[in-house]
């Protein structure tokens, strides 16, 4: 559930501190605000190198499935061979499982 964030905290940083936090947030695929909140609240922030490629692939599969669903609802297609989609998802799953075993802390 998304919470309303109505309190602002102003923080002064050196250029080096801002760059360091920004790089860490990018590595964690988080906004600077989300990263700062997680770090300040002592949440565990896990950075997984190589995750971006898998999320990019999953987004592509999701877009393709969405387009197929739209075409099916419009009656423009009635059957689809999803063998290549299943193979791509299986490859992605195996890769993600491998990454999960190599997470950085």
C-alpha positions, 0 to 999 in steps of 0.5 A, a space after each residue: 500500500 502506497 503511503 502519503 509522504 507529506 513531511 519533507 526533510 532537507 539535507 545538505 550534502 557535499 558533492 562527493 556525498 551526493 554522488 556516492 548516495 546517487 550511485 548506490 541508489 542507482 545500483 539498487 535501482 531505487 530513487 534517491 529518496 527511496 534509498 535514503 528512507 531505506 538506509 535511514 530506517 535501517 532496512 536491508 538494501 540488497 544490490 544484485 549486479 545483473 538484475 537490470 537485464 532480467 527486468 528488461 527482458 521480463 518487461 518485454 515479455 509482459 508487453 508482448 503478452 499484453 498486446 496479445 491479450 488486447 488482440 484476443 479481446 478484440 477478436 483479431 486472434 484466437 490462438 497463440 503459440 507461447 512456446 518461445 515465451 515460456 522458454 524465455 521465462 524459463 531462461 529468465 527464471 534460471 538466471 534470476 535464481 543464479 543471481 539470487 545466490 550471488 547477491 551483494 550486501 
